[in-house]
């Protein structure tokens, strides 16, 4: 197939254009014909503003996604709003085959969106994806504009397996946001006792005070997670 990745982006297609249906249904022959006739892989539907490549990803048409990549599209091209890339969506929704395929074709796992969130930030509830991204070159120490690291997100969401992968990859257990909030603060504020226990057992410091003047125990109580606050204080008293 002739490669061409220099099409003008954001060409608009009518909602009844046959290539839109072909992308939803995985009709590789129809999409191949469209591309070879000069069709724009980044063309968007007039109905929902979704481009053809993202449509193939959404409907999990891995064969079509591979076809687009082999045609020469840039996997790091921002799609949709907020400068998100294909890898963001694939990681967020645990489309493991897509994550692997995109990485194989040069997707950069360290590209952030408008706010600096990378795919690693967004997939913390999917430890299998976290592992693949780390093996694919994702920076475990990445922090977005406010200093949020994937470990903060994993702690807030209670994903202990992802926390273990991130800490093993070198993320400091007490890595702070710009306001001094640590992963333990995040877990405590979310009321996640078991997550707090794991963090404490792996060296999290319960005495760190953030910019709001709160320790993790106080952060828990401020969110009405009083039992979690008491648990953290009890752990600290044993040290």
MDAnalysis code that builds the backbone (N, CA, C; Angstrom):
import MDAnalysis as mda
import numpy as np

u = mda.Universe.empty(717, n_residues=239, atom_resindex=np.repeat(np.arange(239), 3), trajectory=True)
u.add_TopologyAttr("name", ["N", "CA", "C"] * 239)
u.add_TopologyAttr("resid", np.arange(1, 240))
u.add_TopologyAttr("resname", ["UNK", "UNK", "UNK", "UNK", "UNK", "UNK", "UNK", "UNK", "UNK", "UNK", "UNK", "UNK", "UNK", "UNK", "UNK", "UNK", "UNK", "UNK", "UNK", "UNK", "UNK", "UNK", "UNK", "UNK", "UNK", "UNK", "UNK", "UNK", "UNK", "UNK", "UNK", "UNK", "UNK", "UNK", "UNK", "UNK", "UNK", "UNK", "UNK", "UNK", "UNK", "UNK", "UNK", "UNK", "UNK", "UNK", "UNK", "UNK", "UNK", "UNK", "UNK", "UNK", "UNK", "UNK", "UNK", "UNK", "UNK", "UNK", "UNK", "UNK", "UNK", "UNK", "UNK", "UNK", "UNK", "UNK", "UNK", "UNK", "UNK", "UNK", "UNK", "UNK", "UNK", "UNK", "UNK", "UNK", "UNK", "UNK", "UNK", "UNK", "UNK", "UNK", "UNK", "UNK", "UNK", "UNK", "UNK", "UNK", "UNK", "UNK", "UNK", "UNK", "UNK", "UNK", "UNK", "UNK", "UNK", "UNK", "UNK", "UNK", "UNK", "UNK", "UNK", "UNK", "UNK", "UNK", "UNK", "UNK", "UNK", "UNK", "UNK", "UNK", "UNK", "UNK", "UNK", "UNK", "UNK", "UNK", "UNK", "UNK", "UNK", "UNK", "UNK", "UNK", "UNK", "UNK", "UNK", "UNK", "UNK", "UNK", "UNK", "UNK", "UNK", "UNK", "UNK", "UNK", "UNK", "UNK", "UNK", "UNK", "UNK", "UNK", "UNK", "UNK", "UNK", "UNK", "UNK", "UNK", "UNK", "UNK", "UNK", "UNK", "UNK", "UNK", "UNK", "UNK", "UNK", "UNK", "UNK", "UNK", "UNK", "UNK", "UNK", "UNK", "UNK", "UNK", "UNK", "UNK", "UNK", "UNK", "UNK", "UNK", "UNK", "UNK", "UNK", "UNK", "UNK", "UNK", "UNK", "UNK", "UNK", "UNK", "UNK", "UNK", "UNK", "UNK", "UNK", "UNK", "UNK", "UNK", "UNK", "UNK", "UNK", "UNK", "UNK", "UNK", "UNK", "UNK", "UNK", "UNK", "UNK", "UNK", "UNK", "UNK", "UNK", "UNK", "UNK", "UNK", "UNK", "UNK", "UNK", "UNK", "UNK", "UNK", "UNK", "UNK", "UNK", "UNK", "UNK", "UNK", "UNK", "UNK", "UNK", "UNK", "UNK", "UNK", "UNK", "UNK", "UNK", "UNK", "UNK", "UNK", "UNK", "UNK", "UNK", "UNK", "UNK", "UNK", "UNK"])
u.atoms.positions = np.array([
    [0.840, -1.198, 0.000],
    [0.000, 0.000, 0.000],
    [0.873, 1.247, 0.000],
    [0.533, 2.191, -0.848],
    [1.261, 3.455, -0.874],
    [1.055, 4.199, 0.437],
    [2.139, 4.674, 1.005],
    [2.048, 5.394, 2.274],
    [1.881, 6.887, 2.029],
    [1.102, 7.513, 2.893],
    [0.909, 8.959, 2.815],
    [0.381, 9.438, 4.144],
    [1.216, 10.164, 4.891],
    [0.806, 10.658, 6.206],
    [0.706, 12.173, 6.225],
    [0.649, 12.788, 5.020],
    [0.696, 14.248, 4.969],
    [-0.646, 14.864, 4.599],
    [-1.723, 14.075, 4.724],
    [-3.039, 14.608, 4.391],
    [-3.389, 15.826, 5.237],
    [-4.178, 16.703, 4.645],
    [-4.744, 17.797, 5.428],
    [-5.672, 17.201, 6.480],
    [-5.515, 17.640, 7.713],
    [-6.310, 17.088, 8.799],
    [-7.643, 17.814, 8.903],
    [-8.602, 17.142, 9.526],
    [-9.903, 17.714, 9.855],
    [-10.806, 17.922, 8.641],
    [-10.555, 17.208, 7.555],
    [-11.533, 17.163, 6.472],
    [-12.812, 16.549, 7.036],
    [-13.945, 17.101, 6.679],
    [-15.217, 16.656, 7.250],
    [-15.960, 15.767, 6.257],
    [-16.436, 14.622, 6.751],
    [-17.200, 13.686, 5.934],
    [-18.669, 13.724, 6.342],
    [-19.578, 13.565, 5.391],
    [-20.995, 13.470, 5.757],
    [-21.230, 12.204, 6.569],
    [-22.208, 12.203, 7.476],
    [-22.407, 11.050, 8.368],
    [-22.744, 9.745, 7.659],
    [-23.168, 9.832, 6.400],
    [-23.508, 8.612, 5.661],
    [-22.382, 8.144, 4.740],
    [-21.190, 8.726, 4.895],
    [-20.071, 8.324, 4.034],
    [-19.736, 6.856, 4.310],
    [-19.580, 6.041, 3.266],
    [-19.358, 4.601, 3.465],
    [-18.105, 4.250, 4.259],
    [-17.075, 5.101, 4.226],
    [-15.857, 4.752, 4.958],
    [-16.085, 4.805, 6.468],
    [-17.025, 5.613, 6.928],
    [-17.325, 5.659, 8.364],
    [-17.886, 4.315, 8.828],
    [-18.789, 3.774, 8.048],
    [-19.338, 2.458, 8.374],
    [-18.250, 1.389, 8.272],
    [-17.394, 1.524, 7.285],
    [-16.307, 0.555, 7.123],
    [-15.402, 0.539, 8.345],
    [-15.139, 1.707, 8.930],
    [-14.288, 1.774, 10.124],
    [-14.980, 1.160, 11.332],
    [-16.263, 1.384, 11.444],
    [-16.998, 0.800, 12.575],
    [-17.065, -0.716, 12.468],
    [-17.203, -1.216, 11.241],
    [-17.415, -2.646, 11.037],
    [-16.128, -3.409, 10.731],
    [-15.022, -2.696, 10.600],
    [-13.753, -3.378, 10.359],
    [-13.568, -3.867, 8.937],
    [-14.148, -3.171, 7.982],
    [-14.034, -3.555, 6.572],
    [-12.687, -3.057, 6.031],
    [-11.679, -3.914, 6.153],
    [-10.322, -3.508, 5.785],
    [-10.177, -3.246, 4.295],
    [-10.877, -4.010, 3.473],
    [-10.774, -3.815, 2.025],
    [-11.327, -2.453, 1.621],
    [-12.463, -2.080, 2.197],
    [-13.079, -0.795, 1.860],
    [-12.198, 0.368, 2.310],
    [-11.608, 0.243, 3.483],
    [-10.740, 1.309, 3.982],
    [-9.462, 1.378, 3.148],
    [-8.940, 0.223, 2.757],
    [-7.737, 0.209, 1.906],
    [-8.011, 0.933, 0.585],
    [-9.168, 0.643, -0.012],
    [-9.523, 1.312, -1.266],
    [-9.631, 2.824, -1.059],
    [-10.233, 3.211, 0.041],
    [-10.400, 4.641, 0.355],
    [-9.042, 5.333, 0.458],
    [-8.117, 4.704, 1.153],
    [-6.793, 5.296, 1.338],
    [-6.017, 5.344, 0.025],
    [-6.076, 4.270, -0.746],
    [-5.326, 4.217, -2.000],
    [-5.876, 5.198, -3.031],
    [-7.131, 5.589, -2.866],
    [-7.732, 6.581, -3.761],
    [-7.491, 8.008, -3.268],
    [-6.662, 8.138, -2.231],
    [-6.316, 9.467, -1.735],
    [-7.137, 9.946, -0.566],
    [-7.891, 9.050, 0.042],
    [-8.715, 9.426, 1.183],
    [-7.883, 9.852, 2.382],
    [-8.459, 10.689, 3.197],
    [-7.774, 11.260, 4.360],
    [-8.057, 10.424, 5.609],
    [-7.033, 9.781, 6.190],
    [-7.275, 8.956, 7.380],
    [-7.701, 9.766, 8.597],
    [-7.428, 11.075, 8.583],
    [-7.799, 11.926, 9.719],
    [-9.121, 12.656, 9.486],
    [-9.805, 12.317, 8.406],
    [-11.104, 12.940, 8.145],
    [-12.055, 12.637, 9.293],
    [-12.920, 13.602, 9.589],
    [-13.833, 13.432, 10.720],
    [-15.278, 13.376, 10.255],
    [-16.078, 12.700, 11.045],
    [-17.507, 12.609, 10.775],
    [-18.189, 13.921, 11.135],
    [-19.053, 14.374, 10.252],
    [-19.812, 15.597, 10.515],
    [-20.765, 15.416, 11.694],
    [-21.059, 14.157, 12.040],
    [-22.028, 13.874, 13.104],
    [-21.420, 13.991, 14.490],
    [-20.218, 13.420, 14.682],
    [-19.654, 13.372, 16.037],
    [-18.210, 13.870, 16.128],
    [-17.688, 14.416, 15.032],
    [-16.323, 14.966, 15.023],
    [-15.248, 13.932, 15.333],
    [-15.533, 12.649, 15.135],
    [-14.530, 11.609, 15.391],
    [-13.830, 11.247, 14.088],
    [-12.497, 11.218, 14.120],
    [-11.760, 10.884, 12.901],
    [-11.744, 9.377, 12.670],
    [-11.357, 9.000, 11.463],
    [-11.429, 7.591, 11.073],
    [-10.534, 6.701, 11.929],
    [-9.348, 7.187, 12.243],
    [-8.418, 6.384, 13.035],
    [-8.981, 6.148, 14.438],
    [-9.491, 7.201, 15.050],
    [-10.077, 7.062, 16.386],
    [-11.310, 6.172, 16.357],
    [-12.051, 6.226, 15.259],
    [-13.240, 5.386, 15.118],
    [-12.843, 3.911, 15.105],
    [-11.791, 3.590, 14.368],
    [-11.299, 2.212, 14.343],
    [-10.841, 1.777, 15.726],
    [-10.189, 2.685, 16.453],
    [-9.745, 2.374, 17.814],
    [-10.933, 2.154, 18.740],
    [-11.926, 3.056, 18.664],
    [-13.097, 2.955, 19.530],
    [-13.819, 1.634, 19.351],
    [-13.968, 1.194, 18.106],
    [-14.679, -0.052, 17.829],
    [-13.743, -1.262, 17.871],
    [-12.532, -1.028, 18.364],
    [-11.543, -2.086, 18.593],
    [-11.284, -2.923, 17.341],
    [-11.147, -2.212, 16.233],
    [-10.821, -2.859, 14.964],
    [-9.303, -2.836, 14.807],
    [-8.650, -3.800, 15.448],
    [-7.195, -3.810, 15.506],
    [-6.573, -3.945, 14.113],
    [-7.233, -4.697, 13.227],
    [-6.719, -4.834, 11.868],
    [-6.706, -3.510, 11.127],
    [-7.762, -2.726, 11.315],
    [-7.825, -1.409, 10.681],
    [-6.793, -0.461, 11.265],
    [-6.643, -0.502, 12.584],
    [-5.655, 0.371, 13.216],
    [-4.260, 0.053, 12.685],
    [-3.962, -1.230, 12.550],
    [-2.669, -1.632, 11.987],
    [-2.536, -1.132, 10.549],
    [-3.626, -1.205, 9.804],
    [-3.614, -0.743, 8.416],
    [-3.319, 0.753, 8.340],
    [-3.951, 1.533, 9.197],
    [-3.694, 2.973, 9.228],
    [-2.231, 3.261, 9.573],
    [-1.704, 2.526, 10.546],
    [-0.316, 2.737, 10.956],
    [0.650, 2.374, 9.834],
    [0.384, 1.286, 9.149],
    [1.240, 0.878, 8.038],
    [1.104, 1.832, 6.857],
    [-0.026, 2.492, 6.760],
    [-0.240, 3.502, 5.720],
    [0.634, 4.722, 5.968],
    [1.011, 4.924, 7.224],
    [1.938, 6.003, 7.535],
    [1.416, 7.092, 8.436],
    [0.285, 6.864, 9.110],
    [-0.197, 7.910, 10.013],
    [0.771, 8.067, 11.186],
    [0.770, 9.242, 11.755],
    [1.603, 9.523, 12.927],
    [0.824, 9.132, 14.181],
    [1.265, 8.102, 14.915],
    [0.525, 7.687, 16.112],
    [0.558, 8.722, 17.222],
    [1.420, 9.732, 17.067],
    [1.524, 10.777, 18.093],
    [0.729, 12.035, 17.739],
    [-0.047, 11.954, 16.658],
    [-0.898, 13.077, 16.277],
    [-1.999, 13.273, 17.323],
    [-2.155, 14.480, 17.878],
    [-3.270, 14.712, 18.805],
    [-4.604, 14.444, 18.121],
    [-5.508, 13.810, 18.833],
    [-6.835, 13.516, 18.295],
    [-7.885, 14.064, 19.254],
    [-8.954, 14.560, 18.726],
    [-10.006, 15.080, 19.587],
    [-9.569, 16.340, 20.307],
    [-9.992, 16.456, 21.550],
    [-9.703, 17.658, 22.335],
    [-8.573, 17.403, 23.327],
    [-8.026, 18.460, 23.857],
    [-7.058, 18.420, 24.961],
    [-5.741, 17.736, 24.606],
    [-5.422, 17.660, 23.315],
    [-4.137, 17.086, 22.883],
    [-3.940, 15.637, 23.314],
    [-5.019, 14.908, 23.453],
    [-4.894, 13.480, 23.749],
    [-4.473, 12.734, 22.488],
    [-3.720, 11.640, 22.700],
    [-3.289, 10.807, 21.588],
    [-4.029, 9.468, 21.616],
    [-3.829, 8.698, 20.553],
    [-4.441, 7.371, 20.484],
    [-4.051, 6.517, 21.676],
    [-2.800, 6.663, 22.128],
    [-2.322, 5.838, 23.231],
    [-3.033, 6.174, 24.536],
    [-3.452, 7.419, 24.713],
    [-4.214, 7.775, 25.913],
    [-5.483, 6.924, 26.011],
    [-6.257, 6.905, 24.923],
    [-7.519, 6.167, 24.942],
    [-7.282, 4.670, 25.074],
    [-6.312, 4.153, 24.329],
    [-6.039, 2.716, 24.388],
    [-5.637, 2.286, 25.791],
    [-4.819, 3.101, 26.458],
    [-4.385, 2.777, 27.819],
    [-5.526, 2.926, 28.814],
    [-6.288, 4.001, 28.694],
    [-7.378, 4.261, 29.631],
    [-8.387, 3.127, 29.643],
    [-8.703, 2.603, 28.465],
    [-9.731, 1.570, 28.362],
    [-9.144, 0.164, 28.266],
    [-7.866, 0.042, 28.615],
    [-7.193, -1.266, 28.698],
    [-7.321, -2.068, 27.407],
    [-7.170, -1.386, 26.278],
    [-7.138, -2.082, 24.994],
    [-5.693, -2.522, 24.756],
    [-5.349, -3.619, 25.407],
    [-3.952, -4.035, 25.480],
    [-3.345, -4.274, 24.106],
    [-4.107, -4.897, 23.199],
    [-3.553, -5.152, 21.867],
    [-3.253, -3.846, 21.141],
    [-4.088, -2.826, 21.362],
    [-3.834, -1.531, 20.743],
    [-2.624, -0.840, 21.370],
    [-2.507, -0.926, 22.676],
    [-1.353, -0.328, 23.353],
    [-0.059, -0.906, 22.781],
    [0.001, -2.222, 22.670],
    [1.201, -2.874, 22.141],
    [1.468, -2.459, 20.699],
    [0.414, -2.437, 19.887],
    [0.562, -2.084, 18.477],
    [1.049, -0.650, 18.315],
    [0.460, 0.267, 19.072],
    [0.858, 1.672, 18.975],
    [2.313, 1.873, 19.401],
    [2.713, 1.207, 20.471],
    [4.106, 1.308, 20.913],
    [5.053, 0.756, 19.852],
    [4.666, -0.349, 19.228],
    [5.494, -0.950, 18.181],
    [5.663, -0.020, 16.979],
    [4.685, 0.850, 16.779],
    [4.729, 1.761, 15.628],
    [5.143, 3.177, 16.022],
    [5.806, 3.302, 17.161],
    [6.424, 4.580, 17.497],
    [5.629, 5.526, 18.361],
    [4.529, 5.074, 18.937],
    [3.795, 5.952, 19.850],
    [4.667, 6.275, 21.059],
    [4.714, 7.542, 21.420],
    [5.535, 7.997, 22.543],
    [4.704, 7.960, 23.823],
    [5.035, 7.067, 24.766],
    [4.234, 6.956, 25.987],
    [4.400, 8.126, 26.941],
    [5.323, 9.037, 26.625],
    [5.580, 10.160, 27.539],
    [4.989, 11.484, 27.064],
    [4.210, 11.448, 26.003],
    [3.539, 12.661, 25.551],
    [2.310, 12.915, 26.417],
    [2.221, 14.119, 26.949],
    [1.093, 14.460, 27.798],
    [0.006, 15.188, 27.037],
    [-1.165, 15.268, 27.654],
    [-2.249, 16.048, 27.073],
    [-2.100, 17.510, 27.484],
    [-3.131, 18.286, 27.316],
    [-3.067, 19.715, 27.623],
    [-2.610, 19.984, 29.052],
    [-2.990, 19.102, 29.973],
    [-2.662, 19.288, 31.391],
    [-1.418, 18.518, 31.814],
    [-0.813, 17.806, 30.859],
    [0.399, 17.065, 31.171],
    [0.178, 15.625, 31.586],
    [-1.060, 15.154, 31.513],
    [-1.330, 13.760, 31.868],
    [-0.899, 12.843, 30.728],
    [-0.096, 11.838, 31.047],
    [0.353, 10.854, 30.073],
    [-0.536, 9.615, 30.158],
    [-0.399, 8.697, 29.206],
    [-1.163, 7.456, 29.312],
    [-0.935, 6.728, 30.639],
    [0.279, 6.817, 31.186],
    [0.571, 6.143, 32.452],
    [-0.259, 6.718, 33.593],
    [-0.526, 8.011, 33.560],
    [-1.387, 8.614, 34.576],
    [-2.794, 8.009, 34.545],
    [-3.245, 7.687, 33.327],
    [-4.656, 7.380, 33.134],
    [-5.002, 5.902, 33.247],
    [-3.997, 5.033, 33.291],
    [-4.295, 3.597, 33.251],
    [-4.011, 2.907, 34.575],
    [-3.903, 3.672, 35.663],
    [-3.436, 3.089, 36.922],
    [-4.372, 2.027, 37.484],
    [-5.624, 2.010, 37.031],
    [-6.529, 0.954, 37.481],
    [-6.362, -0.318, 36.656],
    [-5.435, -0.294, 35.711],
    [-5.164, -1.438, 34.839],
    [-3.684, -1.798, 34.950],
    [-3.290, -2.549, 35.979],
    [-1.866, -2.833, 36.181],
    [-1.189, -3.526, 35.006],
    [-1.939, -4.313, 34.247],
    [-1.327, -4.959, 33.081],
    [-0.876, -3.916, 32.065],
    [-1.657, -2.851, 31.925],
    [-1.294, -1.776, 30.999],
    [-0.133, -0.966, 31.566],
    [-0.154, -0.721, 32.867],
    [0.961, -0.027, 33.517],
    [2.268, -0.753, 33.212],
    [2.256, -2.057, 33.346],
    [3.457, -2.868, 33.111],
    [3.929, -2.736, 31.660],
    [2.993, -2.809, 30.715],
    [3.353, -2.708, 29.301],
    [3.940, -1.338, 28.983],
    [3.325, -0.291, 29.524],
    [3.823, 1.059, 29.263],
    [5.213, 1.265, 29.852],
    [5.422, 0.780, 31.061],
    [6.746, 0.909, 31.673],
    [7.791, 0.169, 30.847],
    [7.443, -1.022, 30.398],
    [8.366, -1.791, 29.562],
    [8.577, -1.117, 28.210],
    [7.588, -0.314, 27.790],
    [7.670, 0.378, 26.509],
    [8.308, 1.753, 26.583],
    [8.862, 2.095, 27.742],
    [9.595, 3.348, 27.859],
    [8.897, 4.472, 28.585],
    [7.733, 4.217, 29.167],
    [7.054, 5.270, 29.921],
    [7.888, 5.665, 31.135],
    [7.982, 6.957, 31.379],
    [8.765, 7.482, 32.497],
    [7.943, 7.400, 33.778],
    [8.341, 6.563, 34.734],
    [7.559, 6.440, 35.970],
    [7.602, 7.692, 36.824],
    [8.593, 8.552, 36.586],
    [8.753, 9.761, 37.403],
    [8.021, 10.970, 36.827],
    [7.280, 10.774, 35.758],
    [6.596, 11.883, 35.111],
    [5.632, 12.570, 36.078],
    [5.596, 13.891, 36.013],
    [4.656, 14.683, 36.807],
    [4.023, 15.734, 35.903],
    [2.704, 15.885, 36.016],
    [2.034, 16.874, 35.181],
    [2.119, 18.246, 35.830],
    [1.357, 19.194, 35.336],
    [1.543, 20.592, 35.728],
    [1.469, 20.828, 37.235],
    [0.581, 20.120, 37.904],
    [0.433, 20.303, 39.350],
    [1.334, 19.377, 40.153],
    [2.140, 18.608, 39.434],
    [3.041, 17.680, 40.108],
    [2.470, 16.294, 40.307],
    [1.305, 16.025, 39.715],
    [0.688, 14.709, 39.887],
    [1.507, 13.651, 39.162],
    [1.883, 12.623, 39.892],
    [2.580, 11.453, 39.360],
    [1.573, 10.305, 39.280],
    [1.785, 9.329, 38.403],
    [0.876, 8.188, 38.365],
    [0.673, 7.515, 39.724],
    [1.677, 7.581, 40.605],
    [1.522, 6.978, 41.928],
    [0.434, 7.683, 42.734],
    [0.298, 8.996, 42.568],
    [-0.787, 9.714, 43.245],
    [-2.148, 9.190, 42.779],
    [-2.273, 8.999, 41.460],
    [-3.539, 8.505, 40.926],
    [-3.819, 7.082, 41.383],
    [-2.791, 6.251, 41.374],
    [-2.970, 4.868, 41.811],
    [-3.385, 4.806, 43.273],
    [-2.796, 5.665, 44.100],
    [-3.142, 5.696, 45.524],
    [-4.575, 6.164, 45.725],
    [-4.974, 7.198, 44.995],
    [-6.331, 7.726, 45.136],
    [-7.375, 6.707, 44.707],
    [-7.010, 5.847, 43.749],
    [-7.972, 4.884, 43.215],
    [-7.831, 3.498, 43.841],
    [-6.859, 3.352, 44.723],
    [-6.721, 2.094, 45.441],
    [-6.138, 0.954, 44.635],
    [-5.326, 1.262, 43.642],
    [-4.730, 0.226, 42.806],
    [-3.354, -0.156, 43.348],
    [-3.360, -1.064, 44.308],
    [-2.123, -1.447, 44.985],
    [-1.144, -2.114, 44.024],
    [-1.648, -2.928, 43.114],
    [-0.759, -3.617, 42.175],
    [-0.012, -2.614, 41.292],
    [-0.712, -1.578, 40.849],
    [-0.049, -0.544, 40.054],
    [0.938, 0.247, 40.902],
    [0.584, 0.514, 42.153],
    [1.509, 1.213, 43.047],
    [2.797, 0.422, 43.193],
    [2.672, -0.879, 43.344],
    [3.859, -1.720, 43.497],
    [4.746, -1.643, 42.256],
    [4.123, -1.663, 41.071],
    [4.894, -1.570, 39.831],
    [5.619, -0.232, 39.730],
    [4.941, 0.834, 40.115],
    [5.532, 2.170, 40.019],
    [6.670, 2.358, 41.015],
    [6.467, 1.888, 42.236],
    [7.521, 2.003, 43.249],
    [8.726, 1.153, 42.842],
    [8.455, -0.036, 42.328],
    [9.544, -0.901, 41.856],
    [10.311, -0.232, 40.709],
    [9.596, 0.576, 39.917],
    [10.230, 1.269, 38.789],
    [10.994, 2.515, 39.213],
    [10.925, 2.859, 40.504],
    [11.737, 3.960, 41.002],
    [11.008, 5.188, 41.498],
    [9.678, 5.147, 41.558],
    [8.943, 6.312, 42.054],
    [9.092, 6.390, 43.573],
    [9.550, 7.519, 44.110],
    [9.660, 7.661, 45.568],
    [8.289, 7.533, 46.227],
    [8.218, 6.803, 47.312],
    [6.945, 6.546, 47.980],
    [6.294, 7.829, 48.478],
    [7.106, 8.848, 48.757],
    [6.583, 10.123, 49.268],
    [6.629, 11.235, 48.224],
    [6.633, 10.886, 46.953],
    [6.717, 11.904, 45.908],
    [5.599, 12.934, 46.095],
    [5.951, 14.232, 46.148],
    [4.928, 15.239, 46.443],
    [4.378, 15.942, 45.201],
    [3.135, 16.383, 45.303],
    [2.625, 17.363, 44.356],
    [3.298, 18.691, 44.656],
    [3.045, 19.685, 43.830],
    [3.614, 21.006, 44.089],
    [3.112, 21.586, 45.407],
    [1.939, 21.128, 45.857],
    [1.409, 21.625, 47.136],
    [1.790, 20.741, 48.317],
    [2.705, 19.797, 48.078],
    [3.192, 18.960, 49.164],
    [2.385, 17.712, 49.438],
    [1.307, 17.506, 48.711],
    [0.472, 16.322, 48.913],
    [1.189, 15.069, 48.422],
    [1.223, 14.044, 49.255],
    [1.886, 12.785, 48.926],
    [0.854, 11.736, 48.511],
    [1.312, 10.609, 47.976],
    [0.376, 9.527, 47.687],
    [-0.420, 9.092, 48.918],
    [0.203, 9.134, 50.101],
    [-0.522, 8.762, 51.317],
    [-1.651, 9.751, 51.599],
    [-1.408, 11.033, 51.382],
    [-2.491, 12.015, 51.501],
    [-3.655, 11.642, 50.579],
    [-3.329, 11.284, 49.338],
    [-4.360, 10.963, 48.351],
    [-5.179, 9.746, 48.772],
    [-4.484, 8.698, 49.197],
    [-5.189, 7.490, 49.625],
    [-6.040, 7.761, 50.854],
    [-5.503, 8.552, 51.777],
    [-6.231, 8.873, 53.007],
    [-7.482, 9.689, 52.707],
    [-7.344, 10.697, 51.849],
    [-8.488, 11.544, 51.506],
    [-9.575, 10.759, 50.778],
    [-9.170, 9.673, 50.107],
    [-10.143, 8.826, 49.412],
    [-10.721, 7.747, 50.323],
    [-10.229, 7.690, 51.560],
    [-10.750, 6.715, 52.517],
    [-10.315, 5.292, 52.255],
    [-9.155, 5.114, 51.659],
    [-8.695, 3.773, 51.280],
    [-7.724, 3.235, 52.330],
    [-8.285, 2.560, 53.311],
    [-7.485, 2.063, 54.439],
    [-6.422, 1.070, 53.983],
    [-6.809, 0.098, 53.157],
    [-5.847, -0.919, 52.721],
    [-4.714, -0.300, 51.902],
    [-5.058, 0.689, 51.101],
    [-4.037, 1.379, 50.314],
    [-3.082, 2.136, 51.227],
    [-3.646, 2.801, 52.230],
    [-2.806, 3.501, 53.215],
    [-1.879, 2.520, 53.920],
    [-2.417, 1.359, 54.271],
    [-1.609, 0.354, 54.958],
    [-0.423, -0.062, 54.094],
    [-0.674, -0.291, 52.806],
    [0.411, -0.695, 51.908],
    [1.464, 0.402, 51.832],
    [1.025, 1.629, 51.661],
    [1.970, 2.743, 51.568],
    [2.797, 2.885, 52.842],
    [2.137, 2.799, 53.981],
    [2.844, 2.921, 55.261],
    [3.855, 1.795, 55.441],
    [3.458, 0.591, 55.071],
    [4.358, -0.555, 55.202],
    [5.554, -0.456, 54.254],
    [5.429, 0.356, 53.217],
    [6.521, 0.516, 52.252],
    [7.233, 1.855, 52.398],
    [7.087, 2.479, 53.559],
    [7.901, 3.644, 53.871],
    [7.249, 5.002, 53.759],
    [5.940, 5.063, 53.499],
    [5.282, 6.370, 53.430],
    [5.364, 7.064, 54.787],
    [5.607, 8.355, 54.759],
    [5.784, 9.140, 55.986],
    [4.450, 9.775, 56.397],
    [3.873, 9.351, 57.525],
    [2.575, 9.890, 57.945],
    [2.661, 11.267, 58.583],
    [3.878, 11.801, 58.733],
    [4.027, 13.104, 59.396],
    [4.164, 14.269, 58.414],
    [4.249, 13.970, 57.124],
    [4.419, 15.042, 56.139],
    [3.175, 15.930, 56.108],
    [3.410, 17.230, 56.130],
    [2.323, 18.212, 56.103],
    [2.296, 18.875, 54.728],
    [1.123, 18.925, 54.108],
    [1.024, 19.582, 52.803],
    [0.797, 21.082, 52.960],
    [0.623, 21.758, 51.854],
    [0.506, 23.211, 51.894],
    [-0.759, 23.668, 52.642],
    [-1.732, 22.797, 52.737],
    [-2.942, 23.118, 53.497],
    [-2.760, 22.889, 54.993],
    [-1.546, 22.475, 55.373],
    [-1.257, 22.263, 56.787],
    [-1.765, 20.950, 57.331],
    [-2.019, 19.977, 56.445],
    [-2.599, 18.711, 56.879],
    [-1.631, 17.549, 56.704],
    [-1.615, 16.692, 57.704],
    [-0.958, 15.399, 57.579],
    [-1.925, 14.476, 56.834],
    [-1.473, 13.299, 56.424],
    [-2.397, 12.366, 55.792],
    [-3.601, 12.020, 56.676],
    [-3.373, 11.843, 57.977],
    [-4.489, 11.533, 58.874],
    [-5.498, 12.673, 58.895],
    [-4.996, 13.891, 58.889],
    [-5.890, 15.051, 58.893],
    [-6.612, 15.193, 57.554],
    [-5.934, 14.806, 56.476],
    [-6.585, 14.819, 55.165],
    [-7.746, 13.833, 55.140],
    [-7.546, 12.672, 55.774],
    [-8.622, 11.684, 55.853],
    [-9.812, 12.241, 56.624],
    [-9.554, 12.845, 57.755],
    [-10.644, 13.369, 58.590],
    [-11.359, 14.533, 57.909],
    [-10.611, 15.323, 57.140],
    [-11.243, 16.449, 56.447],
    [-12.263, 15.966, 55.419],
    [-12.113, 14.709, 54.995],
    [-13.061, 14.105, 54.049],
    [-14.002, 13.128, 54.756],
    [-14.038, 13.212, 56.093],
    [-14.930, 12.411, 56.941],
    [-14.593, 10.921, 56.935],
    [-13.325, 10.611, 56.665],
    [-12.864, 9.223, 56.777],
    [-12.128, 9.092, 58.116],
    [-12.904, 9.154, 59.185],
    [-12.318, 9.229, 60.527],
    [-11.579, 7.946, 60.909],
    [-12.114, 6.793, 60.520],
    [-11.449, 5.530, 60.854],
    [-10.087, 5.434, 60.168],
    [-10.011, 5.927, 58.949],
    [-8.731, 5.905, 58.232],
    [-7.736, 6.837, 58.913],
    [-8.208, 8.010, 59.324],
    [-7.334, 8.929, 60.049],
    [-6.803, 8.312, 61.326],
    [-7.680, 7.630, 62.067],
    [-7.252, 6.975, 63.308],
    [-6.256, 5.858, 63.018],
    [-6.492, 5.123, 61.933],
    [-5.583, 4.034, 61.559],
    [-4.183, 4.574, 61.279],
    [-4.104, 5.674, 60.541],
    [-2.796, 6.258, 60.217],
    [-2.096, 6.748, 61.476],
    [-2.839, 7.411, 62.352],
    [-2.239, 7.895, 63.603],
    [-1.750, 6.738, 64.465],
    [-2.517, 5.671, 64.493],
    [-2.116, 4.500, 65.285],
    [-0.838, 3.899, 64.720],
    [-0.750, 3.816, 63.399],
    [0.461, 3.289, 62.770],
    [1.651, 4.178, 63.119],
    [1.455, 5.490, 63.023],
    [2.546, 6.428, 63.301],
    [3.008, 6.331, 64.745],
    [2.092, 6.072, 65.654],
    [2.445, 6.006, 67.079],
    [3.297, 4.796, 67.405],
    [3.259, 3.790, 66.532],
    [4.048, 2.578, 66.772],
    [5.478, 2.735, 66.283],
    [5.744, 3.798, 65.566],
    [7.086, 4.011, 65.015],
    [7.971, 4.777, 65.992],
])
